[in-house]
Amino acid sequence: MYREYMDKIKGPAKMMFLAGILCIYGCTKHPVQDAGHTEIGFSAACTKAAIDNGAFSAGDAFAVYGYYSPIGNTSVQETEIFNAEKVSFDGNNWTYNGARYWIPGNEYDFYAIFPFDTKARQISVEPTDGETPRRITITGFDATHSIDLMTAANTGIACESQSGNGTVGLTFRHHLARLSFPCEIEAATAAANPSYEVRINEACIYGMTRQGDIDITGDTETWDFSNYGTTTETSPFCAFSDTAGDKTISGTTVTDLFGDDILLFPSADLSEYRLHISFSTRNDASSEWKDETKDITFSSLTARWEASRHYRYTLTFQGNNILFTVNIADWNESMGGIITVE
């Protein structure tokens, strides 16, 4: 139908029609901009990071979304200049393909999601009743991938001069809680019996969902897990099983229960979240292993898990018991307590 309609338009009228189509497109998506203006660049930092030392590494990348509209004129629809554009770090600078430039007389809003590939089912950055900030919605995020999900926003940046505004600073914040499970033998026990050993046979965490949906508007974030089933002991969130007997600790040895940190959804109710652990102990190499099993509800250890916080659950083996030392760190302050599981 389009081809038939175009065939009926002749001469100058046809050229005007095509020019109108190009103008509509150019005014709404990635407009052509004067290379004489300053290019838009990015810098990034992260707060309380699970990333080592709070710094990004070469190869890291995030998706950026960007929009602008005339300063002081909220009735004009925003023009999109970035739509999930990949911004990559080479160890020194953040770069992207296809330069965009600051245009004087406009106000800019930027939103970013880290990492670039979140493995979520769907991501959208949409206006909230036509106002800023926009709402970031991430649907079907799977926490079992151990992805450190972060977002950032820098909005209301007014460009008033030909020189532009240079680099856009983005400070990312974390939307998951970080859990560690170091395992050790009580110092007094190791000193009294240097031959005492603990073999961790299996462990798992369950009771939470694997996936969740998050809405982020400004400083407010809301997780929704109603569309997803909870994990069970037979189908856990994460698990460790040592059939070869490799995870054996003795003396002052410290090992991590799951081999690495676990990133989980924040929750105000941990009453259904559980840690199951099966282990064996013996006094020396000539003794038989004595098998033990413990099931711990996380609410007996901590009241909640908050986004961007690090929960360190140290398992200290003492005879047939486990002593839990809980440390909650915000990278600047910490508090702890000791709970014995018999």
C-alpha positions as CSV (number, residue, x, y, z in Angstrom):
1,M,0.0,0.0,0.0
2,Y,2.9,2.4,0.9
3,R,4.5,1.7,-2.6
4,E,1.2,2.4,-4.4
5,Y,0.7,5.6,-2.5
6,M,4.2,6.8,-3.2
7,D,3.8,6.0,-6.9
8,K,0.9,8.5,-7.0
9,I,2.9,11.3,-5.6
10,K,5.0,13.1,-8.3
11,G,7.8,15.6,-8.5
12,P,8.3,18.2,-5.8
13,A,5.4,16.9,-3.7
14,K,7.2,13.6,-3.4
15,M,10.4,15.2,-2.3
16,M,8.6,17.3,0.3
17,F,6.9,14.1,1.6
18,L,10.2,12.3,2.0
19,A,11.8,15.3,3.6
20,G,9.0,15.4,6.2
21,I,9.5,11.7,7.0
22,L,13.2,12.2,7.5
23,C,12.6,15.3,9.7
24,I,10.2,13.4,12.0
25,Y,12.8,10.6,12.4
26,G,15.7,12.9,12.9
27,C,13.9,14.9,15.6
28,T,13.1,11.9,17.8
29,K,15.9,9.3,17.6
30,H,19.6,10.1,17.6
31,P,19.4,13.5,15.8
32,V,22.3,14.6,13.6
33,Q,24.4,16.9,15.6
34,D,27.1,19.4,14.8
35,A,30.5,17.9,15.3
36,G,31.7,21.3,16.4
37,H,30.0,20.9,19.7
38,T,31.6,19.0,22.6
39,E,31.1,15.3,22.6
40,I,29.2,13.7,25.5
41,G,31.5,11.4,27.5
42,F,31.0,9.3,30.7
43,S,32.8,8.5,33.9
44,A,31.6,5.9,36.4
45,A,32.1,5.1,40.1
46,C,30.3,2.6,42.3
47,T,29.4,2.7,46.0
48,K,29.9,-0.2,48.4
49,A,30.9,-2.4,45.6
50,A,31.1,-6.1,45.3
51,I,33.5,-5.2,42.5
52,D,37.0,-5.5,43.9
53,N,38.1,-2.3,45.8
54,G,35.0,-0.5,44.5
55,A,36.6,0.0,41.1
56,F,35.7,-1.1,37.6
57,S,38.0,-3.3,35.5
58,A,38.9,-3.3,31.9
59,G,36.2,-5.0,29.9
60,D,33.3,-3.9,32.1
61,A,30.4,-2.2,30.3
62,F,27.0,-0.7,31.1
63,A,24.0,0.3,29.1
64,V,23.2,4.0,28.9
65,Y,19.9,5.7,28.1
66,G,19.9,9.5,27.4
67,Y,17.3,12.2,26.6
68,Y,17.1,15.9,26.2
69,S,14.5,18.7,25.9
70,P,14.6,22.5,25.8
71,I,15.5,24.1,29.1
72,G,12.4,25.1,31.0
73,N,10.0,23.7,28.5
74,T,8.5,20.5,30.0
75,S,5.7,20.4,27.4
76,V,8.1,19.3,24.6
77,Q,8.6,15.6,24.3
78,E,12.1,14.5,25.1
79,T,14.5,13.6,22.3
80,E,16.2,10.2,22.8
81,I,20.0,10.2,22.1
82,F,21.0,6.9,23.8
83,N,18.9,3.7,23.9
84,A,20.7,0.9,25.8
85,E,24.0,2.1,24.2
86,K,27.0,0.0,25.3
87,V,29.6,2.0,27.2
88,S,32.8,0.1,27.7
89,F,35.8,0.6,30.0
90,D,39.3,0.0,28.7
91,G,41.0,0.4,32.1
92,N,41.3,4.2,31.7
93,N,38.3,5.6,29.8
94,W,34.7,4.8,29.1
95,T,33.8,4.8,25.4
96,Y,30.9,4.1,23.1
97,N,30.3,3.9,19.3
98,G,29.0,6.9,17.4
99,A,29.6,10.2,19.0
100,R,26.8,12.3,20.5
101,Y,27.2,16.0,21.2
102,W,26.0,18.6,23.7
103,I,23.5,21.1,22.2
104,P,23.2,24.4,24.1
105,G,19.8,25.4,25.3
106,N,18.8,21.8,26.3
107,E,18.5,19.9,29.6
108,Y,19.8,16.3,29.6
109,D,18.9,13.2,31.6
110,F,21.0,10.0,31.7
111,Y,20.3,6.6,33.1
112,A,22.6,3.6,33.2
113,I,22.3,-0.1,34.0
114,F,25.3,-2.3,35.0
115,P,26.4,-4.7,33.6
116,F,25.5,-4.3,30.0
117,D,24.2,-7.9,29.8
118,T,22.1,-8.4,32.9
119,K,20.5,-11.6,31.5
120,A,17.1,-10.1,32.5
121,R,14.1,-10.9,30.4
122,Q,13.1,-7.3,29.8
123,I,14.4,-3.8,30.6
124,S,12.6,-0.5,30.1
125,V,13.4,3.1,31.0
126,E,10.1,5.0,30.7
127,P,8.7,8.4,31.8
128,T,6.7,8.6,35.0
129,D,3.6,10.6,34.3
130,G,5.7,12.6,31.8
131,E,8.1,13.8,34.5
132,T,11.7,13.0,35.4
133,P,13.2,10.9,36.8
134,R,12.2,8.1,34.6
135,R,11.3,4.7,35.9
136,I,13.8,1.8,35.3
137,T,12.0,-1.5,35.2
138,I,14.0,-4.8,35.0
139,T,11.9,-7.9,34.6
140,G,13.0,-11.4,35.2
141,F,16.4,-10.7,36.7
142,D,18.0,-14.1,37.7
143,A,20.2,-13.7,40.8
144,T,21.7,-17.2,40.4
145,H,24.0,-15.8,37.7
146,S,25.8,-13.8,40.5
147,I,25.5,-10.6,38.5
148,D,26.2,-7.5,40.5
149,L,23.1,-5.5,39.4
150,M,23.6,-1.7,39.7
151,T,22.0,1.4,38.3
152,A,22.8,5.1,38.1
153,A,21.1,8.3,37.1
154,N,22.3,11.9,36.4
155,T,19.4,14.1,35.5
156,G,18.6,17.8,35.0
157,I,22.0,18.6,33.4
158,A,21.5,22.0,31.7
159,C,23.7,22.7,28.7
160,E,23.9,26.5,28.3
161,S,27.1,27.1,26.4
162,Q,28.7,26.0,23.1
163,S,31.5,24.2,25.0
164,G,28.9,21.8,26.5
165,N,29.2,20.0,29.8
166,G,32.0,17.4,29.0
167,T,31.8,14.2,30.9
168,V,28.7,12.8,32.6
169,G,29.4,11.4,36.0
170,L,27.5,8.3,37.0
171,T,27.5,6.8,40.5
172,F,26.2,3.3,40.5
173,R,24.3,1.8,43.5
174,H,23.8,-1.9,44.2
175,H,20.4,-3.6,44.2
176,L,21.4,-6.9,45.7
177,A,22.8,-8.1,49.1
178,R,26.2,-9.8,49.2
179,L,26.7,-12.9,51.4
180,S,29.9,-14.6,52.4
181,F,30.4,-17.9,54.3
182,P,34.0,-18.4,55.5
183,C,34.5,-21.7,57.4
184,E,37.1,-22.2,60.1
185,I,37.9,-24.3,63.2
186,E,37.7,-22.6,66.6
187,A,41.2,-21.5,67.6
188,A,40.9,-23.2,71.1
189,T,39.8,-26.4,69.5
190,A,42.6,-26.4,66.9
191,A,45.2,-25.6,69.6
192,A,44.0,-28.3,71.9
193,N,43.8,-30.9,69.2
194,P,45.9,-30.0,66.0
195,S,44.7,-33.3,64.4
196,Y,41.0,-32.3,64.6
197,E,39.4,-32.1,61.1
198,V,36.1,-31.0,59.6
199,R,34.9,-32.3,56.2
200,I,32.1,-30.3,54.6
201,N,30.0,-32.7,52.6
202,E,27.3,-30.5,51.2
203,A,25.5,-27.2,51.7
204,C,22.7,-25.3,50.1
205,I,20.6,-22.1,50.5
206,Y,16.9,-22.1,49.7
207,G,13.5,-20.6,50.4
208,M,13.9,-17.5,48.2
209,T,13.1,-17.1,44.5
210,R,15.7,-17.3,41.8
211,Q,14.2,-14.4,39.9
212,G,12.6,-11.0,40.6
213,D,11.3,-7.8,39.0
214,I,12.5,-4.4,40.1
215,D,11.2,-0.9,39.6
216,I,13.6,2.0,40.3
217,T,12.5,5.6,40.4
218,G,14.9,8.1,41.8
219,D,16.1,6.8,45.2
220,T,13.2,4.4,45.5
221,E,13.4,0.8,44.5
222,T,10.8,-2.0,44.8
223,W,11.4,-5.7,44.2
224,D,8.5,-8.0,43.3
225,F,8.8,-11.8,43.5
226,S,5.1,-12.7,43.1
227,N,5.6,-14.1,39.6
228,Y,8.2,-16.6,40.7
229,G,8.2,-19.8,42.7
230,T,10.5,-20.3,45.7
231,T,13.5,-22.6,45.9
232,T,13.5,-25.8,48.0
233,E,16.1,-28.0,49.6
234,T,16.0,-30.4,46.7
235,S,16.0,-27.5,44.2
236,P,17.9,-24.8,46.0
237,F,19.1,-21.3,45.0
238,C,22.7,-22.4,45.2
239,A,24.4,-25.6,46.4
240,F,27.7,-27.2,47.1
241,S,28.4,-30.9,47.1
242,D,31.8,-32.5,47.8
243,T,31.9,-36.1,46.8
244,A,35.7,-36.2,46.7
245,G,36.2,-34.9,50.2
246,D,38.2,-31.9,49.0
247,K,36.6,-29.4,51.3
248,T,38.3,-30.5,54.5
249,I,39.6,-27.9,57.0
250,S,42.0,-28.3,59.9
251,G,44.2,-26.1,62.0
252,T,44.0,-22.5,61.0
253,T,42.8,-23.2,57.4
254,V,39.9,-21.0,56.3
255,T,37.7,-22.0,53.3
256,D,34.6,-20.5,51.7
257,L,31.5,-22.7,52.0
258,F,30.3,-22.0,48.4
259,G,33.7,-21.0,46.9
260,D,32.6,-17.4,46.3
261,D,30.3,-14.7,47.5
262,I,26.6,-15.1,46.9
263,L,24.5,-12.2,45.6
264,L,20.9,-12.4,46.7
265,F,17.8,-10.3,46.6
266,P,17.2,-7.9,49.6
267,S,14.4,-9.0,51.9
268,A,12.8,-7.7,55.1
269,D,11.6,-11.2,56.1
270,L,14.2,-14.1,56.3
271,S,11.9,-16.5,58.2
272,E,11.6,-18.9,55.2
273,Y,15.2,-18.6,54.1
274,R,17.4,-21.5,55.2
275,L,21.0,-22.7,55.1
276,H,21.4,-26.5,55.1
277,I,24.8,-27.9,55.8
278,S,26.1,-31.5,56.2
279,F,29.6,-32.1,57.6
280,S,31.7,-34.7,59.3
281,T,34.3,-34.4,62.1
282,R,37.1,-36.6,63.5
283,N,39.7,-36.1,66.1
284,D,42.6,-37.6,64.1
285,A,43.3,-39.5,60.9
286,S,42.8,-42.9,62.7
287,S,39.4,-41.9,64.0
288,E,36.1,-42.5,62.2
289,W,34.2,-39.6,60.7
290,K,31.2,-38.5,62.7
291,D,28.4,-37.1,60.5
292,E,26.4,-34.0,61.4
293,T,23.6,-32.1,59.7
294,K,22.4,-28.6,60.6
295,D,19.5,-26.5,59.2
296,I,19.6,-22.9,60.1
297,T,16.9,-20.2,59.4
298,F,18.5,-17.0,58.4
299,S,16.1,-15.0,60.5
300,S,17.8,-16.5,63.6
301,L,21.1,-14.9,62.4
302,T,20.0,-11.5,61.0
303,A,16.8,-9.6,60.8
304,R,17.0,-8.6,57.1
305,W,19.1,-8.4,54.0
306,E,19.5,-4.9,52.6
307,A,20.7,-3.9,49.1
308,S,24.3,-2.8,48.9
309,R,25.2,-4.4,52.3
310,H,27.7,-7.3,52.9
311,Y,26.6,-10.0,55.3
312,R,29.6,-12.2,56.4
313,Y,28.5,-15.4,58.1
314,T,31.6,-17.0,59.6
315,L,31.1,-20.7,60.4
316,T,33.4,-21.7,63.3
317,F,33.4,-25.4,64.0
318,Q,33.6,-26.4,67.6
319,G,33.3,-30.1,68.3
320,N,29.9,-31.1,66.8
321,N,28.6,-27.5,66.9
322,I,28.8,-24.5,64.6
323,L,29.4,-21.1,66.0
324,F,28.1,-18.3,63.6
325,T,29.7,-14.9,63.8
326,V,27.7,-12.4,61.8
327,N,29.2,-9.3,60.5
328,I,27.2,-6.7,58.5
329,A,29.3,-4.3,56.7
330,D,28.5,-1.1,54.8
331,W,32.1,-0.6,53.9
332,N,32.4,2.2,56.4
333,E,30.8,0.7,59.5
334,S,30.1,-2.8,60.8
335,M,28.4,-4.6,63.6
336,G,28.4,-8.3,64.6
337,G,27.2,-10.9,66.9
338,I,27.7,-14.6,67.8
339,I,25.1,-17.3,67.5
340,T,25.7,-21.0,68.4
341,V,24.0,-23.7,66.4
342,E,24.0,-27.0,68.2
